[in-house]
Amino acid sequence: MDHVGVLALFDRNMREGAQPDGPDARVERVGRVVRQVASARGWNGVVWSDLDETTADEAIAEQVAYFSGLGHEFEWKLYGHDLPEDLGQRLAAAGFTAEPEETLMIAEVNSLDLDAEPPEGIRLLPVTDAAGVELVGDVHEKAFGTDGTRMRHQLLARLTSEPDTVVAVVALAGDEPVSAARMEFVPGTRFAGLWGGGTVEAWRGRGVYRALVAHRARSAVERGYRYLQVDASPQSRPILERLGFEPLTTTTPYVYTP
């Protein structure tokens, strides 16, 4: 893979040319910043910027003032190659809190092993309605220890109004949901994004996560997408590397709460 070329394409398509991630969201370009604005239950944040030492602080202050005026918590999604080099320090000085760093990993779909099947005792259930979304939310809360209310709202909204832009799946052991994940398609680009992949502790290390990646990758192939993108945690990065994903840069959420 041409890392430089693919990263540049990712920046153009998925960040500078970002599309709303739900029906209640809009994407705006304001000066040197591209941001998404949604309801309080949606994702609000900065997805791309073109800044330097002379413009960064003013741009940060403008976004803080804007989202604070809405009363929304928001995220500045910082990538390892973003400029200026001290942008993370500037965000921290402005009151943002850095969350754990992840790795942007990308794979060409045709290079992946798509034959991975779920382990014995596991069946995969496509998620298409509110009942399925509840199962995904249950897994999210057990696997990550965080509230899944926002994720439930966003996923159900997309399945209801934009079903062609998302695929979600839950892994069941009998009737118990033990793993779940989704994939979001970005029309007009070559990229599909893998999101929310999580497995409850008792089922980790058995190949469930790998099966969910393969399941979603097959859907991407069917729809003609070339690249799969994922923000990988330290736990999922080794699995994804074995599957054929390559690390291109890091990504760190900087969160501001008014």
Backbone as JSON, one array per atom type, in Angstrom:
{
  "sequence": "MDHVGVLALFDRNMREGAQPDGPDARVERVGRVVRQVASARGWNGVVWSDLDETTADEAIAEQVAYFSGLGHEFEWKLYGHDLPEDLGQRLAAAGFTAEPEETLMIAEVNSLDLDAEPPEGIRLLPVTDAAGVELVGDVHEKAFGTDGTRMRHQLLARLTSEPDTVVAVVALAGDEPVSAARMEFVPGTRFAGLWGGGTVEAWRGRGVYRALVAHRARSAVERGYRYLQVDASPQSRPILERLGFEPLTTTTPYVYTP",
  "N": [[0.84, -1.2, 0.0], [0.47, 2.21, -0.8], [1.31, 4.27, 1.49], [1.5, 7.09, 1.92], [0.02, 8.14, -0.23], [-2.53, 6.94, 0.16], [-3.21, 7.91, 2.69], [-3.38, 10.63, 2.13], [-5.56, 10.57, 0.37], [-7.51, 9.65, 2.13], [-7.63, 11.83, 3.9], [-8.65, 13.82, 2.16], [-11.14, 12.72, 1.28], [-12.51, 11.72, 3.58], [-12.21, 13.49, 5.65], [-11.6, 16.39, 5.03], [-13.54, 16.44, 3.05], [-15.76, 15.53, 4.45], [-18.84, 13.79, 5.22], [-22.14, 14.11, 6.64], [-22.81, 12.13, 9.57], [-25.28, 11.19, 10.19], [-28.92, 11.61, 10.09], [-29.63, 13.91, 11.51], [-27.55, 15.63, 11.42], [-25.12, 18.03, 10.2], [-22.5, 19.08, 7.99], [-20.01, 21.53, 8.06], [-17.89, 23.93, 6.53], [-15.75, 26.14, 7.92], [-13.81, 28.74, 7.54], [-10.61, 27.63, 8.08], [-11.34, 25.18, 9.01], [-13.16, 22.13, 9.23], [-16.2, 21.04, 10.38], [-18.56, 18.96, 12.19], [-21.94, 19.42, 12.98], [-24.43, 18.55, 15.18], [-27.39, 17.3, 16.87], [-27.68, 17.43, 20.48], [-27.55, 14.78, 21.18], [-26.16, 13.65, 19.16], [-23.02, 13.3, 17.3], [-20.73, 15.81, 17.76], [-18.22, 17.85, 16.42], [-14.79, 18.63, 15.36], [-13.43, 17.66, 12.34], [-11.42, 18.06, 10.5], [-8.64, 20.16, 9.8], [-6.72, 22.97, 8.67], [-4.17, 24.33, 9.67], [-1.73, 26.58, 11.15], [1.06, 27.82, 13.11], [0.3, 30.45, 13.42], [-2.42, 30.61, 13.09], [-3.75, 28.7, 14.58], [-4.55, 29.02, 17.38], [-6.56, 30.97, 17.3], [-8.48, 29.69, 15.7], [-9.13, 27.5, 17.33], [-10.26, 28.85, 19.53], [-12.49, 29.97, 18.29], [-14.04, 27.68, 17.66], [-14.54, 26.65, 20.2], [-16.09, 28.73, 21.26], [-18.27, 28.63, 19.52], [-19.47, 25.99, 19.8], [-19.89, 26.0, 22.52], [-21.78, 27.95, 22.69], [-23.93, 26.59, 21.65], [-24.25, 24.83, 23.66], [-23.18, 22.31, 23.56], [-21.18, 19.48, 24.18], [-18.1, 18.8, 22.54], [-15.84, 17.3, 20.15], [-12.48, 17.47, 19.17], [-11.01, 16.01, 16.63], [-7.99, 14.84, 16.48], [-5.29, 14.13, 14.37], [-2.19, 12.33, 13.91], [-0.53, 13.52, 12.02], [-1.4, 16.07, 11.72], [-1.16, 19.66, 11.56], [-0.48, 22.71, 13.41], [2.54, 21.14, 14.76], [2.34, 21.16, 17.51], [-0.36, 21.1, 18.06], [-2.0, 19.5, 19.68], [-1.09, 20.19, 22.25], [-1.88, 22.85, 22.31], [-4.65, 22.56, 22.21], [-5.09, 21.29, 24.66], [-4.28, 23.33, 26.38], [-6.35, 25.05, 25.94], [-8.42, 23.97, 27.29], [-9.35, 21.46, 26.56], [-9.73, 17.89, 26.93], [-7.67, 15.15, 26.56], [-8.42, 12.01, 25.19], [-7.79, 8.39, 25.17], [-5.18, 7.51, 22.91], [-5.54, 6.27, 19.58], [-4.99, 4.1, 16.71], [-4.98, 4.89, 13.34], [-5.93, 2.66, 10.99], [-5.78, 1.07, 7.85], [-6.99, -1.0, 5.23], [-6.76, -2.65, 2.08], [-9.61, -4.0, 0.71], [-9.59, -6.28, -0.94], [-7.29, -7.54, -0.18], [-7.69, -8.85, 2.15], [-8.35, -11.66, 4.35], [-11.27, -13.14, 3.95], [-12.64, -15.31, 4.83], [-12.98, -15.96, 7.43], [-14.78, -17.54, 9.93], [-17.34, -17.48, 12.48], [-16.63, -18.66, 15.84], [-17.36, -21.94, 17.23], [-20.64, -22.28, 18.52], [-21.41, -19.68, 18.26], [-23.48, -17.4, 16.59], [-24.17, -15.11, 13.93], [-26.08, -12.2, 13.81], [-27.78, -10.08, 11.71], [-28.4, -6.61, 12.18], [-31.29, -4.78, 12.09], [-33.39, -3.36, 13.16], [-35.08, -1.76, 15.99], [-34.99, -3.58, 18.11], [-32.7, -5.08, 17.56], [-30.8, -3.03, 17.73], [-30.88, -2.52, 20.46], [-29.63, -4.82, 21.43], [-27.05, -4.45, 20.42], [-26.38, -2.16, 21.85], [-26.38, -3.2, 24.45], [-24.14, -4.92, 24.35], [-22.14, -3.02, 23.84], [-22.11, -1.52, 26.24], [-21.34, -3.49, 28.1], [-18.89, -4.36, 27.09], [-17.26, -2.06, 26.88], [-17.79, -0.59, 29.12], [-19.15, 1.82, 29.19], [-21.73, 4.32, 28.75], [-24.29, 3.51, 26.5], [-26.26, 5.04, 25.3], [-26.16, 7.26, 23.48], [-24.96, 6.04, 21.24], [-26.92, 4.11, 20.62], [-29.06, 5.8, 19.83], [-27.95, 7.1, 17.55], [-27.37, 4.93, 15.81], [-29.9, 3.72, 15.43], [-31.24, 5.84, 14.22], [-29.9, 6.04, 11.76], [-30.36, 3.5, 10.64], [-33.06, 3.7, 10.31], [-33.57, 5.95, 8.64], [-31.5, 6.11, 6.75], [-30.74, 3.49, 5.63], [-29.05, 2.31, 3.74], [-26.53, 3.18, 4.25], [-25.26, 2.0, 6.38], [-24.17, -0.93, 8.07], [-24.89, -3.26, 10.52], [-24.09, -5.67, 13.04], [-24.61, -8.36, 15.32], [-23.15, -10.68, 17.54], [-24.23, -13.72, 18.79], [-24.33, -15.88, 21.58], [-26.08, -18.52, 21.99], [-28.89, -17.03, 23.16], [-27.67, -14.83, 24.12], [-26.16, -11.7, 23.69], [-22.84, -11.22, 22.72], [-20.9, -9.92, 21.3], [-20.47, -7.16, 19.08], [-20.76, -4.95, 16.24], [-20.37, -2.34, 13.78], [-20.58, -1.02, 10.4], [-19.89, 1.78, 8.44], [-20.82, 3.31, 5.45], [-19.51, 5.55, 3.04], [-20.88, 7.32, 0.69], [-19.79, 7.92, -2.67], [-17.1, 7.82, -2.16], [-14.1, 5.8, -1.71], [-14.03, 4.53, 0.66], [-14.99, 2.57, 3.48], [-16.02, 2.57, 6.84], [-15.06, 0.91, 9.81], [-16.61, 0.47, 12.89], [-17.15, 0.6, 16.44], [-16.6, -2.03, 17.24], [-16.75, -4.51, 19.61], [-16.23, -6.9, 22.23], [-17.55, -8.91, 24.8], [-15.88, -9.63, 27.87], [-15.62, -12.42, 28.56], [-15.68, -13.74, 26.13], [-13.54, -12.99, 24.64], [-10.61, -13.36, 22.58], [-11.29, -15.62, 21.15], [-11.83, -15.53, 18.49], [-14.1, -14.17, 17.7], [-14.23, -11.39, 17.19], [-12.61, -11.23, 14.91], [-14.21, -12.64, 13.1], [-16.36, -10.89, 12.87], [-15.14, -8.72, 11.62], [-14.52, -9.89, 9.13], [-17.09, -10.48, 8.22], [-18.19, -7.9, 7.86], [-16.39, -6.91, 5.99], [-16.95, -8.45, 3.75], [-19.43, -7.38, 3.07], [-18.62, -4.83, 2.3], [-17.15, -5.41, 0.0], [-19.19, -6.36, -1.65], [-20.51, -4.0, -2.16], [-18.73, -2.53, -3.58], [-16.62, -1.07, -2.41], [-13.26, -0.02, -1.84], [-11.39, 0.37, 0.26], [-11.03, -0.35, 3.76], [-11.43, 1.26, 6.82], [-10.31, 1.87, 10.14], [-10.35, 3.04, 13.5], [-8.14, 1.97, 15.62], [-7.93, 0.4, 18.77], [-5.38, -0.28, 21.29], [-5.85, -2.96, 21.94], [-7.23, -4.1, 19.77], [-5.56, -3.6, 17.62], [-3.38, -5.54, 17.13], [-4.85, -7.77, 16.19], [-6.05, -6.76, 13.89], [-3.78, -6.15, 12.38], [-2.82, -8.71, 11.86], [-4.8, -9.54, 10.16], [-4.34, -8.02, 7.94], [-4.5, -5.25, 7.93], [-3.0, -1.98, 7.85], [-1.02, 0.29, 9.73], [-1.4, 3.81, 9.57], [-1.36, 6.36, 10.75], [-1.75, 8.13, 13.88], [-4.64, 8.75, 15.98], [-6.28, 11.0, 18.08], [-8.83, 11.73, 20.32], [-9.78, 14.91, 21.36], [-11.59, 16.32, 23.85], [-14.06, 18.74, 24.57], [-15.92, 20.13, 27.12], [-18.53, 22.27, 27.67]],
  "CA": [[0.0, 0.0, 0.0], [1.13, 3.52, -0.82], [0.82, 4.89, 2.72], [1.36, 8.53, 1.76], [-1.08, 8.4, -1.15], [-3.81, 6.53, 0.75], [-3.51, 8.84, 3.77], [-3.82, 11.88, 1.5], [-6.9, 10.32, -0.13], [-8.37, 9.6, 3.31], [-7.82, 13.21, 4.37], [-9.52, 14.55, 1.23], [-12.48, 12.14, 1.2], [-13.17, 11.42, 4.85], [-12.05, 14.57, 6.61], [-11.92, 17.66, 4.39], [-14.8, 16.24, 2.34], [-16.6, 14.72, 5.32], [-20.29, 13.81, 5.06], [-22.81, 13.94, 7.93], [-22.91, 10.73, 9.97], [-26.65, 10.88, 10.58], [-29.92, 12.51, 9.51], [-29.78, 15.15, 12.27], [-26.24, 16.29, 11.43], [-24.68, 18.74, 9.01], [-21.07, 19.36, 7.96], [-19.76, 22.91, 7.67], [-16.5, 24.41, 6.44], [-15.66, 27.5, 8.47], [-12.4, 29.12, 7.45], [-9.67, 26.53, 7.9], [-11.83, 24.07, 9.83], [-14.38, 21.41, 8.85], [-16.81, 20.53, 11.6], [-19.92, 18.43, 12.13], [-22.84, 19.95, 13.99], [-25.58, 17.66, 15.32], [-28.12, 17.53, 18.11], [-26.9, 17.1, 21.67], [-27.4, 13.33, 21.25], [-25.31, 13.22, 18.06], [-21.58, 13.59, 17.43], [-20.34, 17.17, 17.39], [-16.77, 17.97, 16.5], [-13.93, 19.06, 14.25], [-12.89, 16.48, 11.66], [-10.27, 18.42, 9.66], [-8.21, 21.55, 9.9], [-5.52, 23.36, 7.92], [-3.73, 25.39, 10.55], [-0.31, 26.72, 11.45], [1.3, 28.47, 14.4], [-0.31, 31.78, 13.47], [-3.88, 30.54, 12.96], [-4.33, 27.62, 15.39], [-5.22, 29.44, 18.61], [-7.8, 31.67, 16.95], [-9.44, 28.69, 15.23], [-9.58, 26.76, 18.5], [-11.15, 29.71, 20.3], [-13.75, 30.12, 17.54], [-14.84, 26.47, 17.8], [-14.98, 26.6, 21.59], [-17.19, 29.69, 21.41], [-19.44, 28.19, 18.75], [-20.14, 24.84, 20.4], [-20.35, 26.41, 23.85], [-23.02, 28.68, 22.48], [-24.98, 25.59, 21.46], [-24.35, 24.01, 24.86], [-22.81, 20.95, 23.19], [-19.84, 18.91, 24.25], [-17.64, 18.46, 21.2], [-14.54, 16.63, 20.05], [-11.55, 17.84, 18.1], [-10.39, 14.73, 16.28], [-6.62, 15.2, 16.09], [-4.48, 13.07, 13.77], [-0.77, 12.48, 14.21], [0.16, 14.33, 11.01], [-1.99, 17.41, 11.66], [-0.31, 20.79, 11.91], [0.95, 22.66, 13.75], [2.95, 19.95, 15.49], [1.94, 21.26, 18.92], [-1.8, 21.36, 18.11], [-2.54, 18.83, 20.86], [-0.77, 21.0, 23.43], [-2.72, 24.04, 22.24], [-6.01, 22.15, 22.59], [-5.09, 21.06, 26.12], [-4.2, 24.64, 27.04], [-7.64, 25.72, 25.78], [-9.42, 23.32, 28.13], [-9.74, 20.14, 26.05], [-9.18, 16.72, 27.61], [-7.29, 14.11, 25.61], [-8.8, 10.64, 25.46], [-6.71, 7.49, 24.75], [-4.76, 7.52, 21.5], [-5.81, 5.09, 18.77], [-4.22, 4.03, 15.48], [-5.73, 4.81, 12.1], [-5.48, 1.52, 10.2], [-6.51, 0.94, 6.6], [-6.67, -2.19, 4.44], [-7.48, -2.86, 0.83], [-10.54, -5.1, 0.97], [-9.22, -7.47, -1.69], [-6.11, -8.18, 0.41], [-8.06, -9.44, 3.44], [-8.9, -13.0, 4.42], [-12.69, -12.95, 4.23], [-13.24, -16.61, 5.1], [-13.05, -16.21, 8.88], [-16.12, -17.87, 10.41], [-17.44, -17.37, 13.94], [-16.31, -19.9, 16.55], [-18.49, -22.82, 17.55], [-21.53, -21.75, 19.53], [-21.71, -18.28, 17.96], [-24.15, -17.09, 15.34], [-24.19, -13.69, 13.64], [-27.42, -11.7, 13.53], [-27.82, -8.73, 11.16], [-29.22, -5.68, 12.96], [-32.1, -3.98, 11.17], [-34.5, -2.69, 13.83], [-34.84, -1.27, 17.34], [-34.62, -4.69, 18.99], [-31.3, -5.37, 17.3], [-30.0, -1.92, 18.27], [-30.78, -2.72, 21.9], [-28.61, -5.84, 21.65], [-25.75, -3.8, 20.18], [-26.13, -1.28, 23.0], [-26.03, -4.03, 25.61], [-22.74, -5.34, 24.19], [-21.31, -1.82, 23.97], [-21.97, -1.16, 27.65], [-20.6, -4.52, 28.81], [-17.52, -4.48, 26.58], [-16.49, -0.84, 27.06], [-18.08, 0.02, 30.41], [-19.62, 3.18, 28.99], [-23.15, 4.44, 28.43], [-24.54, 3.32, 25.07], [-27.47, 5.76, 24.88], [-25.9, 8.04, 22.26], [-24.73, 5.11, 20.14], [-28.22, 3.55, 20.24], [-29.81, 6.82, 19.11], [-27.36, 7.34, 16.24], [-27.51, 3.75, 14.97], [-31.3, 3.55, 15.05], [-31.59, 6.91, 13.28], [-29.36, 5.71, 10.43], [-31.07, 2.33, 10.13], [-34.42, 4.1, 9.97], [-33.67, 6.93, 7.57], [-30.43, 5.94, 5.76], [-30.3, 2.1, 5.83], [-28.02, 1.91, 2.79], [-25.23, 3.73, 4.63], [-24.75, 1.35, 7.57], [-24.39, -2.36, 8.32], [-24.6, -3.59, 11.91], [-24.21, -7.11, 13.3], [-24.37, -8.76, 16.7], [-22.82, -12.1, 17.71], [-25.01, -14.3, 19.88], [-24.05, -17.2, 22.15], [-27.45, -18.81, 22.36], [-29.64, -15.79, 23.04], [-26.91, -13.77, 24.79], [-25.27, -10.93, 22.83], [-21.49, -11.22, 23.28], [-20.04, -9.06, 20.5], [-21.24, -6.38, 18.11], [-19.97, -3.99, 15.48], [-21.07, -1.75, 12.65], [-19.77, -0.46, 9.32], [-20.54, 2.93, 7.83], [-20.41, 3.58, 4.08], [-19.48, 6.97, 2.67], [-21.13, 7.37, -0.75], [-18.93, 8.77, -3.47], [-15.7, 7.61, -1.8], [-13.67, 4.41, -1.76], [-13.82, 4.1, 2.03], [-16.01, 2.18, 4.44], [-15.41, 2.64, 8.17], [-15.44, -0.08, 10.82], [-16.8, 1.18, 14.14], [-17.87, 0.01, 17.56], [-16.35, -3.45, 17.46], [-16.45, -4.84, 21.0], [-16.6, -8.25, 22.67], [-17.55, -9.03, 26.25], [-14.6, -10.22, 28.3], [-15.61, -13.89, 28.58], [-15.58, -14.3, 24.77], [-12.39, -12.45, 23.92], [-9.55, -14.31, 22.25], [-11.83, -16.84, 20.54], [-12.04, -15.33, 17.06], [-15.38, -13.51, 17.39], [-13.95, -10.08, 16.58], [-12.11, -11.5, 13.56], [-15.36, -13.02, 12.28], [-17.15, -9.69, 12.61], [-14.42, -7.95, 10.6], [-14.7, -10.56, 7.85], [-18.49, -10.31, 7.83], [-18.38, -6.55, 7.34], [-15.57, -6.74, 4.79], [-17.69, -9.03, 2.62], [-20.45, -6.39, 2.68], [-17.94, -3.75, 1.59], [-16.83, -5.93, -1.34], [-20.44, -6.41, -2.41], [-20.93, -2.64, -2.51], [-17.73, -1.93, -4.43], [-15.65, -0.23, -1.71], [-11.88, -0.53, -1.96], [-10.64, 0.45, 1.51], [-11.65, -0.38, 5.06], [-10.72, 2.13, 7.76], [-10.71, 1.67, 11.53], [-9.55, 3.63, 14.57], [-7.88, 0.75, 16.4], [-7.41, 0.46, 20.14], [-4.23, -1.17, 21.45], [-6.29, -4.35, 22.01], [-7.64, -4.59, 18.46], [-4.55, -3.4, 16.58], [-2.68, -6.77, 16.71], [-5.76, -8.61, 15.41], [-6.21, -6.14, 12.58], [-2.52, -6.31, 11.64], [-2.77, -10.09, 11.35], [-5.77, -9.64, 9.08], [-3.84, -7.31, 6.77], [-4.6, -3.79, 8.06], [-1.71, -1.32, 8.03], [-1.13, 1.56, 10.46], [-0.99, 4.97, 8.78], [-1.09, 7.47, 11.65], [-2.51, 8.01, 15.13], [-5.74, 9.68, 16.14], [-6.58, 11.24, 19.5], [-9.96, 12.64, 20.54], [-9.68, 15.95, 22.39], [-12.99, 16.61, 24.15], [-14.32, 19.97, 25.31], [-17.23, 20.18, 27.74], [-18.82, 23.66, 28.09]],
  "C": [[0.87, 1.25, 0.0], [0.6, 4.31, 0.36], [0.57, 6.39, 2.55], [0.16, 8.86, 0.88], [-2.44, 8.07, -0.55], [-4.19, 7.47, 1.89], [-3.99, 10.17, 3.21], [-5.24, 11.73, 0.96], [-7.9, 10.28, 1.02], [-8.65, 11.01, 3.83], [-8.79, 13.97, 3.47], [-10.97, 14.04, 1.3], [-13.21, 12.12, 2.53], [-13.09, 12.54, 5.87], [-12.41, 15.91, 5.98], [-13.26, 17.58, 3.65], [-15.8, 15.43, 3.13], [-18.08, 14.87, 4.99], [-20.94, 13.59, 6.42], [-22.96, 12.46, 8.28], [-24.31, 10.35, 10.45], [-27.62, 11.9, 10.04], [-30.07, 13.83, 10.25], [-28.48, 15.95, 12.31], [-26.0, 17.03, 10.12], [-23.18, 18.98, 9.12], [-20.86, 20.75, 7.38], [-18.25, 23.15, 7.52], [-16.49, 25.87, 6.86], [-14.19, 27.89, 8.47], [-11.52, 27.91, 7.17], [-10.08, 25.27, 8.66], [-13.07, 23.45, 9.19], [-14.93, 20.76, 10.11], [-18.16, 19.88, 11.29], [-20.71, 19.0, 13.29], [-24.08, 19.07, 14.01], [-26.36, 18.07, 16.55], [-27.22, 17.16, 19.29], [-26.67, 15.61, 21.79], [-26.54, 12.79, 20.12], [-23.85, 13.54, 18.33], [-21.3, 14.99, 16.9], [-18.81, 17.27, 17.45], [-16.1, 18.46, 15.24], [-13.28, 17.82, 13.65], [-11.64, 16.79, 10.84], [-9.93, 19.87, 9.91], [-6.94, 21.74, 9.09], [-4.95, 24.58, 8.61], [-2.21, 25.45, 10.64], [-0.17, 27.48, 12.76], [0.59, 29.81, 14.54], [-1.83, 31.74, 13.46], [-4.54, 29.57, 13.93], [-5.12, 28.13, 16.59], [-6.53, 30.15, 18.33], [-8.87, 30.68, 16.5], [-9.99, 27.87, 16.4], [-10.58, 27.58, 19.3], [-12.5, 29.87, 19.61], [-14.64, 28.89, 17.71], [-15.35, 26.29, 19.23], [-16.18, 27.52, 21.8], [-18.44, 29.2, 20.71], [-20.18, 27.05, 19.45], [-20.61, 25.15, 21.83], [-21.65, 27.18, 23.75], [-24.2, 27.75, 22.24], [-25.23, 24.78, 22.72], [-23.95, 22.58, 24.63], [-21.37, 20.63, 23.58], [-19.39, 18.6, 22.83], [-16.21, 17.92, 21.25], [-13.74, 17.23, 18.9], [-10.76, 16.58, 17.8], [-9.02, 15.0, 15.67], [-5.88, 13.98, 15.54], [-3.0, 13.38, 13.92], [-0.02, 13.36, 13.24], [-0.42, 15.73, 10.88], [-1.0, 18.48, 12.14], [-1.14, 21.87, 12.59], [1.26, 21.46, 14.64], [2.53, 19.98, 16.96], [0.44, 21.51, 19.07], [-2.44, 20.69, 19.33], [-2.28, 19.64, 22.13], [-1.63, 22.27, 23.46], [-4.16, 23.71, 22.64], [-6.1, 21.94, 24.1], [-5.07, 22.38, 26.87], [-5.53, 25.38, 26.96], [-8.75, 25.03, 26.55], [-9.93, 21.99, 27.63], [-9.08, 19.05, 26.87], [-8.89, 15.64, 26.59], [-7.77, 12.75, 26.09], [-7.72, 9.71, 24.9], [-6.45, 7.53, 23.24], [-5.11, 6.2, 20.83], [-4.97, 5.17, 17.49], [-5.15, 3.97, 14.29], [-5.13, 3.69, 11.26], [-6.39, 1.37, 8.98], [-6.05, -0.33, 5.89], [-7.4, -2.12, 3.11], [-8.32, -4.12, 1.0], [-10.09, -6.38, 0.28], [-8.01, -8.19, -1.11], [-6.44, -8.93, 1.69], [-8.54, -10.88, 3.28], [-10.35, -12.88, 4.87], [-13.4, -14.24, 4.6], [-13.38, -16.91, 6.58], [-14.5, -16.41, 9.31], [-16.17, -17.73, 11.92], [-17.14, -18.69, 14.62], [-17.58, -20.69, 16.86], [-19.32, -22.21, 18.68], [-21.94, -20.31, 19.31], [-22.43, -18.18, 16.63], [-24.23, -15.57, 15.18], [-25.59, -13.27, 13.2], [-27.33, -10.29, 12.96], [-28.78, -7.86, 11.97], [-29.96, -4.77, 12.0], [-33.18, -3.17, 11.87], [-34.12, -2.31, 15.26], [-34.41, -2.38, 18.29], [-33.16, -5.07, 18.8], [-30.38, -4.29, 17.84], [-29.84, -2.06, 19.77], [-29.71, -3.77, 22.23], [-27.22, -5.25, 21.46], [-25.4, -2.9, 21.36], [-25.74, -2.05, 24.24], [-24.58, -4.48, 25.54], [-21.81, -4.16, 24.41], [-21.05, -1.49, 25.43], [-21.17, -2.19, 28.42], [-19.13, -4.56, 28.38], [-16.66, -3.26, 26.93], [-16.74, -0.17, 28.41], [-18.54, 1.45, 30.32], [-21.1, 3.16, 28.62], [-23.36, 4.35, 26.92], [-25.73, 4.09, 24.54], [-27.26, 6.51, 23.58], [-25.71, 7.12, 21.06], [-26.05, 4.49, 19.67], [-29.02, 4.54, 19.39], [-29.27, 7.0, 17.69], [-27.57, 6.15, 15.31], [-28.95, 3.57, 14.52], [-31.73, 4.61, 14.04], [-31.1, 6.58, 11.88], [-30.08, 4.51, 9.83], [-32.47, 2.7, 9.67], [-34.47, 4.98, 8.72], [-32.64, 6.76, 6.46], [-29.89, 4.51, 5.82], [-29.2, 1.65, 4.88], [-26.63, 2.39, 3.19], [-24.62, 3.04, 5.84], [-25.1, -0.13, 7.57], [-24.01, -2.62, 9.78], [-24.85, -5.07, 12.13], [-23.91, -7.37, 14.76], [-24.11, -10.26, 16.73], [-23.53, -12.62, 18.94], [-24.46, -15.66, 20.28], [-25.36, -17.69, 22.74], [-28.28, -17.57, 22.12], [-28.9, -14.6, 23.67], [-26.02, -13.03, 23.81], [-23.88, -10.81, 23.46], [-20.52, -10.35, 22.49], [-20.9, -8.34, 19.48], [-20.33, -5.39, 17.42], [-20.84, -3.42, 14.37], [-20.07, -1.29, 11.59], [-20.56, 0.67, 8.68], [-19.94, 3.18, 6.45], [-20.48, 5.07, 3.8], [-19.65, 7.06, 1.16], [-20.22, 8.33, -1.47], [-17.45, 8.67, -3.14], [-15.36, 6.13, -1.94], [-13.59, 3.79, -0.37], [-15.11, 3.66, 2.71], [-15.33, 2.11, 5.8], [-15.95, 1.57, 9.09], [-15.48, 0.62, 12.17], [-17.44, 0.28, 15.19], [-17.62, -1.45, 17.83], [-15.95, -3.72, 18.91], [-16.96, -6.22, 21.36], [-16.55, -8.29, 24.19], [-16.37, -9.89, 26.68], [-14.56, -11.73, 28.2], [-15.42, -14.5, 27.21], [-14.4, -13.73, 24.0], [-11.35, -13.54, 23.67], [-10.03, -15.58, 21.6], [-12.13, -16.68, 19.04], [-13.35, -14.66, 16.69], [-15.14, -12.19, 16.67], [-13.48, -10.26, 15.14], [-13.26, -11.85, 12.62], [-16.22, -11.81, 11.94], [-16.47, -8.79, 11.58], [-14.64, -8.57, 9.23], [-16.12, -10.39, 7.33], [-18.72, -8.93, 7.22], [-17.58, -6.32, 6.07], [-16.27, -7.32, 3.57], [-18.78, -8.07, 2.14], [-19.82, -5.24, 1.9], [-17.6, -4.17, 0.16], [-18.07, -5.91, -2.21], [-20.86, -5.04, -2.9], [-19.86, -1.88, -3.29], [-16.75, -0.99, -3.75], [-14.27, -0.87, -1.75], [-11.16, -0.61, -0.62], [-11.55, 0.31, 2.72], [-10.79, 0.41, 6.02], [-11.23, 1.85, 9.17], [-9.78, 2.45, 12.45], [-9.33, 2.53, 15.6], [-7.35, 1.06, 17.79], [-6.17, -0.43, 20.23], [-4.62, -2.65, 21.49], [-6.62, -4.91, 20.62], [-6.56, -4.46, 17.39], [-3.83, -4.69, 16.19], [-3.57, -7.69, 15.86], [-5.88, -8.06, 14.0], [-4.93, -6.26, 11.75], [-2.4, -7.71, 11.08], [-3.73, -10.3, 10.18], [-5.32, -8.92, 7.81], [-4.0, -5.8, 6.82], [-3.21, -3.2, 8.34], [-1.9, 0.0, 8.77], [-0.61, 2.72, 9.61], [-0.65, 6.18, 9.65], [-1.85, 7.21, 12.94], [-3.69, 8.99, 15.1], [-6.11, 9.78, 17.61], [-7.78, 12.16, 19.62], [-9.62, 13.64, 21.65], [-11.1, 16.47, 22.62], [-13.1, 17.88, 24.98], [-15.76, 19.95, 25.83], [-17.5, 21.6, 28.22], [-19.1, 23.75, 29.58]]
}
